[in-house]
Amino acid sequence: MTGFKLRDEITDIEVIAVGKAVRDRRKLAKAYGRGRWRKLKGLALVELPDSSVHKAELHWYEAHGIGRKDMKAKRLLK
């Protein structure tokens, strides 16, 4: 799910994959540059396009010097 706004800091951050375990690393390097790409997940409050606010599990890619890219809300939590 895309098209949301972060309403709070991301908490409970965990690394899912690093280095060759990141399946999209070639696509990421082509789009954003070479780096030590990691896939991470965490929890945060998000505002959806209909203005409702929910806690969601977020997944994104990150590399040093490049920052967070391709953030997605994987599921909404109650």
PyMOL Python script that loads the backbone (N, CA, C, O; Angstrom):
from pymol import cmd

cmd.read_pdbstr("""\
ATOM      1  N   MET A   1       0.851  -1.164   0.000  1.00  0.00           N
ATOM      2  CA  MET A   1       0.000   0.000   0.000  1.00  0.00           C
ATOM      3  C   MET A   1       0.903   1.234   0.000  1.00  0.00           C
ATOM      4  O   MET A   1       1.772   1.385   0.859  1.00  0.00           O
ATOM      5  N   THR A   2       0.685   2.088  -0.952  1.00  0.00           N
ATOM      6  CA  THR A   2       1.449   3.329  -1.037  1.00  0.00           C
ATOM      7  C   THR A   2       0.492   4.500  -0.930  1.00  0.00           C
ATOM      8  O   THR A   2      -0.720   4.299  -0.854  1.00  0.00           O
ATOM      9  N   GLY A   3       1.002   5.702  -0.922  1.00  0.00           N
ATOM     10  CA  GLY A   3       0.148   6.880  -0.861  1.00  0.00           C
ATOM     11  C   GLY A   3      -0.279   7.215   0.554  1.00  0.00           C
ATOM     12  O   GLY A   3      -1.412   7.646   0.767  1.00  0.00           O
ATOM     13  N   PHE A   4       0.585   7.030   1.508  1.00  0.00           N
ATOM     14  CA  PHE A   4       0.281   7.344   2.899  1.00  0.00           C
ATOM     15  C   PHE A   4       1.304   8.340   3.411  1.00  0.00           C
ATOM     16  O   PHE A   4       2.345   8.548   2.788  1.00  0.00           O
ATOM     17  N   LYS A   5       1.003   8.966   4.561  1.00  0.00           N
ATOM     18  CA  LYS A   5       1.928   9.897   5.210  1.00  0.00           C
ATOM     19  C   LYS A   5       2.283   9.347   6.584  1.00  0.00           C
ATOM     20  O   LYS A   5       1.419   8.849   7.306  1.00  0.00           O
ATOM     21  N   LEU A   6       3.553   9.441   6.937  1.00  0.00           N
ATOM     22  CA  LEU A   6       3.965   9.046   8.282  1.00  0.00           C
ATOM     23  C   LEU A   6       3.479  10.087   9.275  1.00  0.00           C
ATOM     24  O   LEU A   6       3.664  11.284   9.052  1.00  0.00           O
ATOM     25  N   ARG A   7       2.864   9.657  10.360  1.00  0.00           N
ATOM     26  CA  ARG A   7       2.369  10.566  11.392  1.00  0.00           C
ATOM     27  C   ARG A   7       3.214  10.513  12.652  1.00  0.00           C
ATOM     28  O   ARG A   7       3.010  11.316  13.563  1.00  0.00           O
ATOM     29  N   ASP A   8       4.164   9.576  12.725  1.00  0.00           N
ATOM     30  CA  ASP A   8       4.935   9.352  13.934  1.00  0.00           C
ATOM     31  C   ASP A   8       6.271   8.734  13.549  1.00  0.00           C
ATOM     32  O   ASP A   8       6.470   8.333  12.402  1.00  0.00           O
ATOM     33  N   GLU A   9       7.182   8.657  14.509  1.00  0.00           N
ATOM     34  CA  GLU A   9       8.471   7.995  14.297  1.00  0.00           C
ATOM     35  C   GLU A   9       8.253   6.495  14.088  1.00  0.00           C
ATOM     36  O   GLU A   9       7.298   5.920  14.610  1.00  0.00           O
ATOM     37  N   ILE A  10       9.134   5.876  13.330  1.00  0.00           N
ATOM     38  CA  ILE A  10       9.077   4.432  13.137  1.00  0.00           C
ATOM     39  C   ILE A  10       9.736   3.765  14.342  1.00  0.00           C
ATOM     40  O   ILE A  10      10.842   4.133  14.736  1.00  0.00           O
ATOM     41  N   THR A  11       9.048   2.779  14.922  1.00  0.00           N
ATOM     42  CA  THR A  11       9.557   2.064  16.093  1.00  0.00           C
ATOM     43  C   THR A  11       9.703   0.579  15.771  1.00  0.00           C
ATOM     44  O   THR A  11       9.281   0.118  14.711  1.00  0.00           O
ATOM     45  N   ASP A  12      10.301  -0.153  16.692  1.00  0.00           N
ATOM     46  CA  ASP A  12      10.471  -1.609  16.570  1.00  0.00           C
ATOM     47  C   ASP A  12      11.100  -2.003  15.233  1.00  0.00           C
ATOM     48  O   ASP A  12      10.637  -2.933  14.573  1.00  0.00           O
ATOM     49  N   ILE A  13      12.155  -1.292  14.840  1.00  0.00           N
ATOM     50  CA  ILE A  13      12.806  -1.529  13.554  1.00  0.00           C
ATOM     51  C   ILE A  13      13.618  -2.816  13.621  1.00  0.00           C
ATOM     52  O   ILE A  13      14.379  -3.042  14.562  1.00  0.00           O
ATOM     53  N   GLU A  14      13.438  -3.659  12.598  1.00  0.00           N
ATOM     54  CA  GLU A  14      14.168  -4.922  12.478  1.00  0.00           C
ATOM     55  C   GLU A  14      14.724  -5.048  11.069  1.00  0.00           C
ATOM     56  O   GLU A  14      14.088  -4.629  10.102  1.00  0.00           O
ATOM     57  N   VAL A  15      15.907  -5.623  10.957  1.00  0.00           N
ATOM     58  CA  VAL A  15      16.508  -5.897   9.651  1.00  0.00           C
ATOM     59  C   VAL A  15      15.953  -7.221   9.145  1.00  0.00           C
ATOM     60  O   VAL A  15      15.989  -8.227   9.854  1.00  0.00           O
ATOM     61  N   ILE A  16      15.444  -7.221   7.925  1.00  0.00           N
ATOM     62  CA  ILE A  16      14.913  -8.441   7.312  1.00  0.00           C
ATOM     63  C   ILE A  16      15.987  -9.114   6.465  1.00  0.00           C
ATOM     64  O   ILE A  16      16.143 -10.334   6.516  1.00  0.00           O
ATOM     65  N   ALA A  17      16.735  -8.317   5.679  1.00  0.00           N
ATOM     66  CA  ALA A  17      17.742  -8.879   4.781  1.00  0.00           C
ATOM     67  C   ALA A  17      18.877  -7.882   4.578  1.00  0.00           C
ATOM     68  O   ALA A  17      18.671  -6.670   4.645  1.00  0.00           O
ATOM     69  N   VAL A  18      20.085  -8.407   4.326  1.00  0.00           N
ATOM     70  CA  VAL A  18      21.272  -7.580   4.088  1.00  0.00           C
ATOM     71  C   VAL A  18      22.069  -8.185   2.938  1.00  0.00           C
ATOM     72  O   VAL A  18      22.127  -9.406   2.798  1.00  0.00           O
ATOM     73  N   GLY A  19      22.682  -7.340   2.117  1.00  0.00           N
ATOM     74  CA  GLY A  19      23.580  -7.799   1.060  1.00  0.00           C
ATOM     75  C   GLY A  19      22.877  -8.625   0.002  1.00  0.00           C
ATOM     76  O   GLY A  19      21.870  -8.194  -0.559  1.00  0.00           O
ATOM     77  N   LYS A  20      23.402  -9.814  -0.275  1.00  0.00           N
ATOM     78  CA  LYS A  20      22.853 -10.652  -1.349  1.00  0.00           C
ATOM     79  C   LYS A  20      21.470 -11.199  -1.019  1.00  0.00           C
ATOM     80  O   LYS A  20      20.766 -11.658  -1.918  1.00  0.00           O
ATOM     81  N   ALA A  21      21.071 -11.161   0.228  1.00  0.00           N
ATOM     82  CA  ALA A  21      19.735 -11.620   0.604  1.00  0.00           C
ATOM     83  C   ALA A  21      18.656 -10.628   0.154  1.00  0.00           C
ATOM     84  O   ALA A  21      17.478 -10.983   0.117  1.00  0.00           O
ATOM     85  N   VAL A  22      19.040  -9.391  -0.189  1.00  0.00           N
ATOM     86  CA  VAL A  22      18.084  -8.394  -0.700  1.00  0.00           C
ATOM     87  C   VAL A  22      17.875  -8.711  -2.178  1.00  0.00           C
ATOM     88  O   VAL A  22      18.768  -8.494  -2.997  1.00  0.00           O
ATOM     89  N   ARG A  23      16.705  -9.219  -2.510  1.00  0.00           N
ATOM     90  CA  ARG A  23      16.452  -9.681  -3.875  1.00  0.00           C
ATOM     91  C   ARG A  23      16.444  -8.548  -4.902  1.00  0.00           C
ATOM     92  O   ARG A  23      16.803  -8.774  -6.057  1.00  0.00           O
ATOM     93  N   ASP A  24      16.044  -7.338  -4.512  1.00  0.00           N
ATOM     94  CA  ASP A  24      15.924  -6.219  -5.448  1.00  0.00           C
ATOM     95  C   ASP A  24      17.175  -5.352  -5.498  1.00  0.00           C
ATOM     96  O   ASP A  24      17.092  -4.206  -5.942  1.00  0.00           O
ATOM     97  N   ARG A  25      18.313  -5.842  -5.068  1.00  0.00           N
ATOM     98  CA  ARG A  25      19.505  -4.979  -4.952  1.00  0.00           C
ATOM     99  C   ARG A  25      19.967  -4.429  -6.296  1.00  0.00           C
ATOM    100  O   ARG A  25      20.463  -3.303  -6.344  1.00  0.00           O
ATOM    101  N   ARG A  26      19.827  -5.164  -7.374  1.00  0.00           N
ATOM    102  CA  ARG A  26      20.227  -4.644  -8.692  1.00  0.00           C
ATOM    103  C   ARG A  26      19.314  -3.509  -9.131  1.00  0.00           C
ATOM    104  O   ARG A  26      19.781  -2.501  -9.661  1.00  0.00           O
ATOM    105  N   LYS A  27      18.032  -3.668  -8.913  1.00  0.00           N
ATOM    106  CA  LYS A  27      17.072  -2.610  -9.242  1.00  0.00           C
ATOM    107  C   LYS A  27      17.340  -1.368  -8.395  1.00  0.00           C
ATOM    108  O   LYS A  27      17.284  -0.248  -8.903  1.00  0.00           O
ATOM    109  N   LEU A  28      17.626  -1.558  -7.122  1.00  0.00           N
ATOM    110  CA  LEU A  28      17.910  -0.435  -6.231  1.00  0.00           C
ATOM    111  C   LEU A  28      19.195   0.285  -6.637  1.00  0.00           C
ATOM    112  O   LEU A  28      19.241   1.515  -6.640  1.00  0.00           O
ATOM    113  N   ALA A  29      20.234  -0.469  -6.978  1.00  0.00           N
ATOM    114  CA  ALA A  29      21.505   0.135  -7.390  1.00  0.00           C
ATOM    115  C   ALA A  29      21.335   0.926  -8.682  1.00  0.00           C
ATOM    116  O   ALA A  29      21.935   1.989  -8.845  1.00  0.00           O
ATOM    117  N   LYS A  30      20.530   0.418  -9.588  1.00  0.00           N
ATOM    118  CA  LYS A  30      20.302   1.113 -10.858  1.00  0.00           C
ATOM    119  C   LYS A  30      19.507   2.401 -10.643  1.00  0.00           C
ATOM    120  O   LYS A  30      19.794   3.419 -11.273  1.00  0.00           O
ATOM    121  N   ALA A  31      18.513   2.361  -9.757  1.00  0.00           N
ATOM    122  CA  ALA A  31      17.651   3.517  -9.531  1.00  0.00           C
ATOM    123  C   ALA A  31      18.280   4.566  -8.611  1.00  0.00           C
ATOM    124  O   ALA A  31      18.128   5.764  -8.855  1.00  0.00           O
ATOM    125  N   TYR A  32      18.988   4.135  -7.555  1.00  0.00           N
ATOM    126  CA  TYR A  32      19.445   5.058  -6.518  1.00  0.00           C
ATOM    127  C   TYR A  32      20.958   5.089  -6.311  1.00  0.00           C
ATOM    128  O   TYR A  32      21.463   5.996  -5.650  1.00  0.00           O
ATOM    129  N   GLY A  33      21.693   4.119  -6.860  1.00  0.00           N
ATOM    130  CA  GLY A  33      23.133   4.076  -6.695  1.00  0.00           C
ATOM    131  C   GLY A  33      23.569   2.875  -5.888  1.00  0.00           C
ATOM    132  O   GLY A  33      22.771   2.249  -5.191  1.00  0.00           O
ATOM    133  N   ARG A  34      24.850   2.563  -5.994  1.00  0.00           N
ATOM    134  CA  ARG A  34      25.402   1.414  -5.274  1.00  0.00           C
ATOM    135  C   ARG A  34      25.485   1.732  -3.786  1.00  0.00           C
ATOM    136  O   ARG A  34      25.690   2.878  -3.387  1.00  0.00           O
ATOM    137  N   GLY A  35      25.324   0.714  -2.997  1.00  0.00           N
ATOM    138  CA  GLY A  35      25.422   0.865  -1.554  1.00  0.00           C
ATOM    139  C   GLY A  35      25.210  -0.471  -0.874  1.00  0.00           C
ATOM    140  O   GLY A  35      24.936  -1.473  -1.534  1.00  0.00           O
ATOM    141  N   ARG A  36      25.332  -0.487   0.421  1.00  0.00           N
ATOM    142  CA  ARG A  36      25.072  -1.704   1.205  1.00  0.00           C
ATOM    143  C   ARG A  36      23.592  -1.701   1.544  1.00  0.00           C
ATOM    144  O   ARG A  36      23.189  -1.227   2.606  1.00  0.00           O
ATOM    145  N   TRP A  37      22.787  -2.231   0.635  1.00  0.00           N
ATOM    146  CA  TRP A  37      21.340  -2.202   0.776  1.00  0.00           C
ATOM    147  C   TRP A  37      20.868  -3.180   1.837  1.00  0.00           C
ATOM    148  O   TRP A  37      21.353  -4.307   1.938  1.00  0.00           O
ATOM    149  N   ARG A  38      19.907  -2.713   2.627  1.00  0.00           N
ATOM    150  CA  ARG A  38      19.265  -3.548   3.646  1.00  0.00           C
ATOM    151  C   ARG A  38      17.758  -3.390   3.500  1.00  0.00           C
ATOM    152  O   ARG A  38      17.267  -2.319   3.143  1.00  0.00           O
ATOM    153  N   LYS A  39      17.033  -4.461   3.777  1.00  0.00           N
ATOM    154  CA  LYS A  39      15.576  -4.391   3.832  1.00  0.00           C
ATOM    155  C   LYS A  39      15.195  -4.389   5.306  1.00  0.00           C
ATOM    156  O   LYS A  39      15.661  -5.231   6.073  1.00  0.00           O
ATOM    157  N   LEU A  40      14.343  -3.436   5.704  1.00  0.00           N
ATOM    158  CA  LEU A  40      13.954  -3.302   7.103  1.00  0.00           C
ATOM    159  C   LEU A  40      12.440  -3.264   7.241  1.00  0.00           C
ATOM    160  O   LEU A  40      11.710  -3.036   6.277  1.00  0.00           O
ATOM    161  N   LYS A  41      11.986  -3.498   8.487  1.00  0.00           N
ATOM    162  CA  LYS A  41      10.568  -3.350   8.795  1.00  0.00           C
ATOM    163  C   LYS A  41      10.435  -2.673  10.146  1.00  0.00           C
ATOM    164  O   LYS A  41      11.338  -2.747  10.979  1.00  0.00           O
ATOM    165  N   GLY A  42       9.298  -2.009  10.361  1.00  0.00           N
ATOM    166  CA  GLY A  42       9.030  -1.329  11.616  1.00  0.00           C
ATOM    167  C   GLY A  42       7.564  -0.948  11.712  1.00  0.00           C
ATOM    168  O   GLY A  42       6.784  -1.187  10.790  1.00  0.00           O
ATOM    169  N   LEU A  43       7.200  -0.356  12.836  1.00  0.00           N
ATOM    170  CA  LEU A  43       5.819   0.045  13.088  1.00  0.00           C
ATOM    171  C   LEU A  43       5.723   1.565  13.211  1.00  0.00           C
ATOM    172  O   LEU A  43       6.621   2.209  13.753  1.00  0.00           O
ATOM    173  N   ALA A  44       4.621   2.135  12.702  1.00  0.00           N
ATOM    174  CA  ALA A  44       4.406   3.577  12.819  1.00  0.00           C
ATOM    175  C   ALA A  44       2.942   3.899  12.575  1.00  0.00           C
ATOM    176  O   ALA A  44       2.205   3.101  11.996  1.00  0.00           O
ATOM    177  N   LEU A  45       2.528   5.083  13.027  1.00  0.00           N
ATOM    178  CA  LEU A  45       1.204   5.597  12.692  1.00  0.00           C
ATOM    179  C   LEU A  45       1.267   6.210  11.303  1.00  0.00           C
ATOM    180  O   LEU A  45       2.178   6.980  10.996  1.00  0.00           O
ATOM    181  N   VAL A  46       0.294   5.865  10.462  1.00  0.00           N
ATOM    182  CA  VAL A  46       0.240   6.406   9.107  1.00  0.00           C
ATOM    183  C   VAL A  46      -1.135   7.007   8.856  1.00  0.00           C
ATOM    184  O   VAL A  46      -2.140   6.562   9.409  1.00  0.00           O
ATOM    185  N   GLU A  47      -1.154   8.034   8.005  1.00  0.00           N
ATOM    186  CA  GLU A  47      -2.417   8.637   7.579  1.00  0.00           C
ATOM    187  C   GLU A  47      -2.675   8.210   6.141  1.00  0.00           C
ATOM    188  O   GLU A  47      -1.855   8.456   5.257  1.00  0.00           O
ATOM    189  N   LEU A  48      -3.816   7.570   5.912  1.00  0.00           N
ATOM    190  CA  LEU A  48      -4.180   7.083   4.592  1.00  0.00           C
ATOM    191  C   LEU A  48      -4.832   8.201   3.778  1.00  0.00           C
ATOM    192  O   LEU A  48      -5.198   9.232   4.343  1.00  0.00           O
ATOM    193  N   PRO A  49      -4.982   8.020   2.470  1.00  0.00           N
ATOM    194  CA  PRO A  49      -5.584   9.070   1.638  1.00  0.00           C
ATOM    195  C   PRO A  49      -6.995   9.485   2.060  1.00  0.00           C
ATOM    196  O   PRO A  49      -7.422  10.598   1.755  1.00  0.00           O
ATOM    197  N   ASP A  50      -7.725   8.606   2.758  1.00  0.00           N
ATOM    198  CA  ASP A  50      -9.073   8.964   3.228  1.00  0.00           C
ATOM    199  C   ASP A  50      -9.036   9.684   4.581  1.00  0.00           C
ATOM    200  O   ASP A  50     -10.077   9.849   5.216  1.00  0.00           O
ATOM    201  N   SER A  51      -7.852  10.111   5.026  1.00  0.00           N
ATOM    202  CA  SER A  51      -7.608  10.850   6.275  1.00  0.00           C
ATOM    203  C   SER A  51      -7.742  10.015   7.541  1.00  0.00           C
ATOM    204  O   SER A  51      -7.683  10.566   8.640  1.00  0.00           O
ATOM    205  N   SER A  52      -7.919   8.712   7.422  1.00  0.00           N
ATOM    206  CA  SER A  52      -7.951   7.869   8.615  1.00  0.00           C
ATOM    207  C   SER A  52      -6.514   7.577   9.059  1.00  0.00           C
ATOM    208  O   SER A  52      -5.602   7.506   8.234  1.00  0.00           O
ATOM    209  N   VAL A  53      -6.326   7.411  10.368  1.00  0.00           N
ATOM    210  CA  VAL A  53      -5.000   7.158  10.931  1.00  0.00           C
ATOM    211  C   VAL A  53      -4.980   5.755  11.526  1.00  0.00           C
ATOM    212  O   VAL A  53      -5.861   5.387  12.303  1.00  0.00           O
ATOM    213  N   HIS A  54      -3.967   4.976  11.155  1.00  0.00           N
ATOM    214  CA  HIS A  54      -3.837   3.592  11.605  1.00  0.00           C
ATOM    215  C   HIS A  54      -2.393   3.304  11.977  1.00  0.00           C
ATOM    216  O   HIS A  54      -1.475   3.968  11.496  1.00  0.00           O
ATOM    217  N   LYS A  55      -2.198   2.315  12.831  1.00  0.00           N
ATOM    218  CA  LYS A  55      -0.856   1.786  13.074  1.00  0.00           C
ATOM    219  C   LYS A  55      -0.608   0.755  11.976  1.00  0.00           C
ATOM    220  O   LYS A  55      -1.478  -0.065  11.682  1.00  0.00           O
ATOM    221  N   ALA A  56       0.577   0.799  11.373  1.00  0.00           N
ATOM    222  CA  ALA A  56       0.864  -0.088  10.254  1.00  0.00           C
ATOM    223  C   ALA A  56       2.262  -0.676  10.365  1.00  0.00           C
ATOM    224  O   ALA A  56       3.157  -0.089  10.972  1.00  0.00           O
ATOM    225  N   GLU A  57       2.427  -1.848   9.764  1.00  0.00           N
ATOM    226  CA  GLU A  57       3.751  -2.439   9.604  1.00  0.00           C
ATOM    227  C   GLU A  57       4.310  -1.935   8.284  1.00  0.00           C
ATOM    228  O   GLU A  57       3.695  -2.119   7.233  1.00  0.00           O
ATOM    229  N   LEU A  58       5.477  -1.300   8.336  1.00  0.00           N
ATOM    230  CA  LEU A  58       6.106  -0.725   7.157  1.00  0.00           C
ATOM    231  C   LEU A  58       7.328  -1.544   6.758  1.00  0.00           C
ATOM    232  O   LEU A  58       8.043  -2.059   7.617  1.00  0.00           O
ATOM    233  N   HIS A  59       7.565  -1.661   5.451  1.00  0.00           N
ATOM    234  CA  HIS A  59       8.769  -2.282   4.917  1.00  0.00           C
ATOM    235  C   HIS A  59       9.430  -1.275   3.993  1.00  0.00           C
ATOM    236  O   HIS A  59       8.742  -0.557   3.267  1.00  0.00           O
ATOM    237  N   TRP A  60      10.776  -1.211   4.011  1.00  0.00           N
ATOM    238  CA  TRP A  60      11.497  -0.294   3.131  1.00  0.00           C
ATOM    239  C   TRP A  60      12.923  -0.780   2.939  1.00  0.00           C
ATOM    240  O   TRP A  60      13.390  -1.683   3.633  1.00  0.00           O
ATOM    241  N   TYR A  61      13.608  -0.160   1.979  1.00  0.00           N
ATOM    242  CA  TYR A  61      15.023  -0.426   1.724  1.00  0.00           C
ATOM    243  C   TYR A  61      15.817   0.782   2.190  1.00  0.00           C
ATOM    244  O   TYR A  61      15.317   1.907   2.179  1.00  0.00           O
ATOM    245  N   GLU A  62      17.066   0.544   2.603  1.00  0.00           N
ATOM    246  CA  GLU A  62      17.900   1.622   3.112  1.00  0.00           C
ATOM    247  C   GLU A  62      19.359   1.298   2.828  1.00  0.00           C
ATOM    248  O   GLU A  62      19.784   0.147   2.929  1.00  0.00           O
ATOM    249  N   ALA A  63      20.127   2.337   2.469  1.00  0.00           N
ATOM    250  CA  ALA A  63      21.574   2.198   2.293  1.00  0.00           C
ATOM    251  C   ALA A  63      22.229   3.439   2.869  1.00  0.00           C
ATOM    252  O   ALA A  63      21.670   4.534   2.805  1.00  0.00           O
ATOM    253  N   HIS A  64      23.416   3.264   3.432  1.00  0.00           N
ATOM    254  CA  HIS A  64      24.148   4.373   4.033  1.00  0.00           C
ATOM    255  C   HIS A  64      24.448   5.427   2.969  1.00  0.00           C
ATOM    256  O   HIS A  64      24.950   5.104   1.893  1.00  0.00           O
ATOM    257  N   GLY A  65      24.141   6.671   3.270  1.00  0.00           N
ATOM    258  CA  GLY A  65      24.381   7.763   2.346  1.00  0.00           C
ATOM    259  C   GLY A  65      23.285   7.956   1.322  1.00  0.00           C
ATOM    260  O   GLY A  65      23.283   8.960   0.609  1.00  0.00           O
ATOM    261  N   ILE A  66      22.354   7.021   1.229  1.00  0.00           N
ATOM    262  CA  ILE A  66      21.259   7.107   0.258  1.00  0.00           C
ATOM    263  C   ILE A  66      19.935   7.329   0.973  1.00  0.00           C
ATOM    264  O   ILE A  66      19.116   8.127   0.517  1.00  0.00           O
ATOM    265  N   GLY A  67      19.713   6.640   2.081  1.00  0.00           N
ATOM    266  CA  GLY A  67      18.511   6.829   2.880  1.00  0.00           C
ATOM    267  C   GLY A  67      17.431   5.798   2.607  1.00  0.00           C
ATOM    268  O   GLY A  67      17.667   4.785   1.948  1.00  0.00           O
ATOM    269  N   ARG A  68      16.237   6.075   3.127  1.00  0.00           N
ATOM    270  CA  ARG A  68      15.097   5.172   2.990  1.00  0.00           C
ATOM    271  C   ARG A  68      14.468   5.327   1.616  1.00  0.00           C
ATOM    272  O   ARG A  68      14.244   6.441   1.143  1.00  0.00           O
ATOM    273  N   LYS A  69      14.188   4.204   0.986  1.00  0.00           N
ATOM    274  CA  LYS A  69      13.584   4.200  -0.342  1.00  0.00           C
ATOM    275  C   LYS A  69      12.504   3.137  -0.413  1.00  0.00           C
ATOM    276  O   LYS A  69      12.552   2.140   0.308  1.00  0.00           O
ATOM    277  N   ASP A  70      11.530   3.353  -1.285  1.00  0.00           N
ATOM    278  CA  ASP A  70      10.469   2.387  -1.603  1.00  0.00           C
ATOM    279  C   ASP A  70       9.729   1.901  -0.357  1.00  0.00           C
ATOM    280  O   ASP A  70       9.587   0.695  -0.154  1.00  0.00           O
ATOM    281  N   MET A  71       9.257   2.826   0.476  1.00  0.00           N
ATOM    282  CA  MET A  71       8.539   2.451   1.694  1.00  0.00           C
ATOM    283  C   MET A  71       7.114   2.012   1.346  1.00  0.00           C
ATOM    284  O   MET A  71       6.426   2.653   0.552  1.00  0.00           O
ATOM    285  N   LYS A  72       6.689   0.897   1.963  1.00  0.00           N
ATOM    286  CA  LYS A  72       5.352   0.353   1.755  1.00  0.00           C
ATOM    287  C   LYS A  72       4.720   0.020   3.099  1.00  0.00           C
ATOM    288  O   LYS A  72       5.407  -0.433   4.015  1.00  0.00           O
ATOM    289  N   ALA A  73       3.425   0.241   3.220  1.00  0.00           N
ATOM    290  CA  ALA A  73       2.667  -0.237   4.373  1.00  0.00           C
ATOM    291  C   ALA A  73       2.190  -1.635   4.022  1.00  0.00           C
ATOM    292  O   ALA A  73       1.314  -1.800   3.172  1.00  0.00           O
ATOM    293  N   LYS A  74       2.758  -2.638   4.668  1.00  0.00           N
ATOM    294  CA  LYS A  74       2.435  -4.017   4.342  1.00  0.00           C
ATOM    295  C   LYS A  74       1.086  -4.453   4.915  1.00  0.00           C
ATOM    296  O   LYS A  74       0.328  -5.177   4.268  1.00  0.00           O
ATOM    297  N   ARG A  75       0.794  -3.996   6.154  1.00  0.00           N
ATOM    298  CA  ARG A  75      -0.509  -4.346   6.728  1.00  0.00           C
ATOM    299  C   ARG A  75      -0.863  -3.344   7.817  1.00  0.00           C
ATOM    300  O   ARG A  75       0.006  -2.780   8.482  1.00  0.00           O
ATOM    301  N   LEU A  76      -2.153  -3.145   7.976  1.00  0.00           N
ATOM    302  CA  LEU A  76      -2.654  -2.269   9.029  1.00  0.00           C
ATOM    303  C   LEU A  76      -2.896  -3.099  10.273  1.00  0.00           C
ATOM    304  O   LEU A  76      -3.401  -4.218  10.190  1.00  0.00           O
ATOM    305  N   LEU A  77      -2.536  -2.553  11.432  1.00  0.00           N
ATOM    306  CA  LEU A  77      -2.689  -3.255  12.698  1.00  0.00           C
ATOM    307  C   LEU A  77      -3.817  -2.635  13.497  1.00  0.00           C
ATOM    308  O   LEU A  77      -4.141  -1.461  13.320  1.00  0.00           O
ATOM    309  N   LYS A  78      -4.412  -3.421  14.375  1.00  0.00           N
ATOM    310  CA  LYS A  78      -5.496  -2.904  15.210  1.00  0.00           C
ATOM    311  C   LYS A  78      -4.955  -2.399  16.520  1.00  0.00           C
ATOM    312  O   LYS A  78      -5.718  -1.924  17.361  1.00  0.00           O
TER     313      LYS A  78
END
""", "prot")
cmd.dss("prot")
cmd.show_as("cartoon", "prot")
cmd.util.cbc("prot")
cmd.orient("prot")
